[in-house]
Amino acid sequence: MSSKPSVSVQALKVRAVRVPMAEPHRTASGVITESPLVLTDVVTSTGAVGHSIVFSYTPAALKPTAELIRNLEPLVKDEALAPLDVEQKLAKRFRLLGTQGLVGMALAAIDMALWDALARVHEMSLVQLLGGSAKAVRPYGAIGYDGVEGCARAAEAWAQRGFQGIKAKIGYPSVQEDLAVVRAMRKAAGDEMTIMVDYNQCLTPVEAVERLRVLDGESLGWVEEPTLAHDFAGHAMVARAAQTPIQCGENWWGMLDMQHALDAAASDYVMPDVMKIGGVSGWLRAAALAGSRGIRVSNHLWPEISARLLCCTPTAHWLEYSDWWNPILAEPLQIESGLAVVDDSIGSGVAWNEVAVQRYAA
């Protein structure tokens, strides 16, 4: 009996785009006005093509990231379309250099595109491929570092769209200003709205403890990254002192960071970033680790693929929703009645609006 020939990787197609934001997104450390993105296509021997997006945060890193992904093509060309095997091969190849930063982004770009390609080859959704079932996912809306009036307006707008959660950037010169923003959002969005806040690492552990003593009475859903992301001991100190849950994870690079953070009790909840945690392969391990400890899992950015991964995550919590790169997507994630709609469409939810990709080409 002849065996069915295996599907292999034939090529990588890599493009860079700069997608302007409809509204600038302000944080305590700066203003984001555009999304510098690298789009990766994995072309397979069947003709099926898998897609992925990585976000370089700054235009200065856009070209180097794209070039690094292109340079990895010889390492994956003619490999079987087996994402976990390819991931292990690349991890071994870069063990001495390390798999964080631009290298980590490049490896995640390939991993996500491989999983998308595998789902497309089998004409399945990523959720089905991973053994899950499509379901609505509860999103929260993002609010920038926009002051009392701006945050209140944004909170009201999210509430009118039916969202049950919102998250604002804080870290103003005083905790009284942080408190005023939280209370303004509560007044605008209503008592039923879950409100989270994000300090974007701008406090020392001692400052964080002092501010949390004030914010603990505000019934917040969580306080995110009050101090430096990799100060696990500092975050653990804050978590012990605070009544409000502490949320971390968007800046953990791979499983070791997550394991060290959880071993230190640095975070009550976790929110991996699918790019930084190692793509779909890394997310699966992160979800398993969190599930083994009963820790709730949210995501950071990448709502299209993250919504599908949360459908396969035993302790799924919230979906961080953003529309930053909707213009280049053929079918952006849909929100209906305040919920993110995940259906059985083939792939990971990432496919291109080619007209827009050409328009925003870097």
C-alpha positions, -999 to +999 in steps of 0.1 A: +000+000+000+014+034-010+015+060+018+001+095+012+030+119+005+037+143+033+031+180+029+063+201+030+073+237+033+084+252+000+090+289+006+085+319+029+071+351+016+077+381+039+064+416+037+065+447+059+037+472+063+030+503+084-006+505+093-018+539+107-041+538+137-075+553+135-067+570+168-033+573+186-029+550+215-013+567+245+006+549+273+026+562+303+058+556+282+048+571+248+022+573+220+017+547+194+004+561+161+009+531+137+014+494+137+047+483+121+039+447+111+057+419+094+034+396+074+047+360+068+033+335+043+044+298+045+039+283+010+034+245+011+038+218-015+001+215-019-003+251-027-019+259+006-005+291+022-004+299+059-003+334+073+010+352+104+015+387+118+042+400+141+043+435+156+078+451+158+065+480+181+089+505+164+096+511+127+133+509+135+129+471+141+106+465+111+132+459+083+156+438+105+127+416+117+115+410+081+150+402+069+156+378+098+125+359+089+135+357+053+170+345+063+154+315+081+139+301+049+167+277+042+162+262+077+125+253+070+124+247+032+115+211+024+107+204+061+075+184+067+045+206+076+048+196+113+049+228+134+060+212+167+089+195+149+100+226+131+097+246+163+121+222+181+146+223+152+147+261+152+149+263+190+180+240+190+195+260+162+192+293+181+200+280+216+233+298+219+221+331+204+188+329+224+152+329+213+141+362+227+138+396+210+139+397+172+148+360+170+118+351+191+096+372+169+109+356+138+104+321+152+069+329+163+061+343+129+070+310+112+053+289+139+020+307+136+021+306+098+029+268+099-001+261+121-023+282+099-010+263+068-016+230+085-052+239+093-057+250+057-042+218+043-068+198+063-095+224+055-102+229+092-103+258+116-074+262+140-098+255+168-109+222+153-073+213+145-063+217+182-093+197+194-115+226+206-149+239+196-157+274+184-175+296+209-181+332+217-152+348+237-156+377+261-135+406+250-125+438+268-119+472+251-086+490+254-084+526+266-052+547+264-035+571+288-062+597+279-069+614+312-102+617+331-124+630+303-108+610+275-110+577+294-146+584+304-156+590+268-139+558+257-155+538+285-189+550+276-183+541+239-172+505+248-202+501+270-225+512+242-210+485+220-220+459+247-185+452+260-185+439+296-149+448+303-125+477+297-088+484+305-071+517+308-035+528+308-027+546+341+005+557+359-003+594+363+020+616+385-002+608+415-024+580+427-052+605+431-051+610+393-052+573+388-082+570+411-100+599+393-096+581+360-110+548+374-140+565+390-147+585+359-148+553+338-170+536+364-195+565+363-195+565+325-197+527+319-218+517+348-214+495+379-217+462+359-186+470+338-154+451+348-125+477+349-089+467+346-059+490+347-024+488+332+007+506+347+030+495+318+058+488+343+062+524+354+063+519+392+089+506+416+075+477+438+073+500+468+054+526+448+031+499+434+022+487+469+015+522+480-008+529+451-026+495+454-035+504+489-056+532+474-069+513+444-078+481+463-112+496+472-122+502+436-132+465+428-109+464+398-106+432+377-069+434+378-038+457+379-014+449+351+024+451+352+028+476+381+065+471+380+092+459+356+080+428+337+110+406+347+112+417+383+094+386+395+104+391+431+090+427+429+058+416+414+055+388+440+059+414+467+031+435+452+008+405+447+012+396+484+004+431+495-025+438+472-061+426+474-067+433+437-054+405+414-021+412+396-019+405+359+014+399+340+026+380+310+026+401+279+064+405+281+073+370+290+096+355+263+089+318+261+080+292+287+110+297+310+099+333+318+064+321+325+076+292+347+099+315+367+071+341+372+046+315+384+072+298+406+078+332+422+040+338+426+045+370+407+011+371+391-024+360+400-035+358+364-015+354+331-018+370+297+007+355+273+015+373+240+013+347+213+043+363+195+065+364+226+054+332+242+065+312+211+036+312+186+008+286+187+033+259+200+044+281+229+008+291+237-003+254+240+024+248+266+016+281+284-021+271+285-012+237+298+010+251+326-016+277+336-043+250+336-023+227+358-022+255+384-057+267+379-046+301+367-068+322+344-055+330+310-061+361+289-041+373+259-021+403+248-030+416+213-034+393+182-072+391+189-078+371+157-056+341+165-058+346+203-096+343+203-092+309+187-065+298+211-086+309+240-113+285+227-088+257+234-075+270+267-090+253+298-088+284+321-096+310+295-105+344+310-106+376+288-098+384+252-079+417+248-095+432+218-079+457+195-085+467+159-050+480+152-044+458+121-080+453+109-073+473+077-050+447+063-072+417+072-096+401+048-120+392+076-113+409+109-126+394+141-163+403+145-179+416+177-216+410+181-236+420+212-203+426+230-188+391+223-161+381+199-175+357+174-153+326+167-166+304+139-154+273+120-138+292+091-107+276+079-073+286+094-063+308+122-084+339+114-055+356+095-057+363+058-048+394+038-067+423+023-041+425-005-053+460-017-046+473+018-013+454+022-001+471-010-013+505+002+006+503+035+037+485+022+069+497+040 
